[in-house]
Amino acid sequence: MTSRRNFVFAAAGISAGAAGMARAATSDARSANLLARIARQDYRGLTKEDLPTPCLVVDQAAFEQNVQKMANDCKAAGIQLADDIP
């Protein structure tokens, strides 16, 4: 049975294998470019779909708010969380 993809490639005169290799090469080049940008901390224009997986993404403002809330709750309960939290 011929898949739609193979049918389209055959109609265009392209083998499915060649098309797959072209996609893989493009994907590899894009991945290398994205990784280089991340290494340079150049995040402009990146979306979550561009990030390699698994990837930890933290909302810094929400994280700091949660840490402060935890510190306040511990202080109110008489629990010493750490020495260096204001």
C-alpha positions in Angstrom: 0.0 0.0 0.0 1.3 3.4 -0.9 1.1 6.2 1.7 0.0 9.7 0.8 3.5 10.9 1.6 5.1 8.4 -0.8 2.5 9.2 -3.4 3.2 12.9 -3.2 7.0 12.3 -3.3 6.6 9.9 -6.3 4.5 12.5 -8.1 7.2 15.1 -7.5 9.9 12.8 -8.6 11.5 12.6 -5.1 12.1 9.3 -3.3 10.7 9.1 0.3 14.2 8.2 1.6 15.7 11.3 0.0 13.0 13.5 1.3 13.4 12.0 4.8 17.2 12.6 4.7 16.6 16.2 3.6 14.2 16.8 6.5 16.6 15.2 8.9 19.5 17.3 7.6 17.4 20.5 7.9 16.2 19.4 11.4 19.8 18.6 12.5 21.0 22.0 11.2 18.1 23.8 13.0 18.8 21.9 16.2 22.5 22.8 16.1 21.6 26.4 15.5 19.1 26.5 18.4 21.6 24.8 20.7 24.3 27.3 19.8 21.9 30.2 20.5 20.9 28.7 23.9 24.6 28.2 24.8 25.2 31.9 24.0 22.0 32.7 26.0 20.5 34.3 22.9 16.8 33.6 23.6 15.3 36.2 21.3 12.5 34.8 19.2 12.6 31.3 20.7 9.4 29.5 21.6 8.8 26.6 23.9 8.7 24.4 20.8 12.3 25.4 20.0 13.7 24.1 23.3 15.3 20.7 23.5 13.5 18.2 25.6 13.5 17.4 28.4 13.9 21.0 29.4 13.2 22.8 32.7 11.6 26.2 32.3 11.0 28.3 35.4 8.9 31.5 35.7 11.4 33.3 37.9 8.9 35.8 39.3 6.5 33.0 40.3 9.4 30.9 41.7 10.6 33.8 43.9 7.1 34.5 45.1 6.6 30.9 46.1 9.9 30.8 47.9 9.0 34.0 49.8 5.5 32.6 50.7 7.1 29.4 51.9 9.6 31.4 54.0 6.8 33.5 55.5 4.6 30.5 56.3 7.6 28.7 58.0 8.4 31.8 60.0 4.8 32.1 61.1 4.8 28.5 62.1 8.0 28.9 64.1 10.0 26.8 61.6 13.5 28.0 60.7 13.7 27.3 57.0 17.2 28.8 56.5 19.5 31.4 57.9 19.8 33.5 54.8 16.2 34.1 53.8 15.0 37.6 54.7 
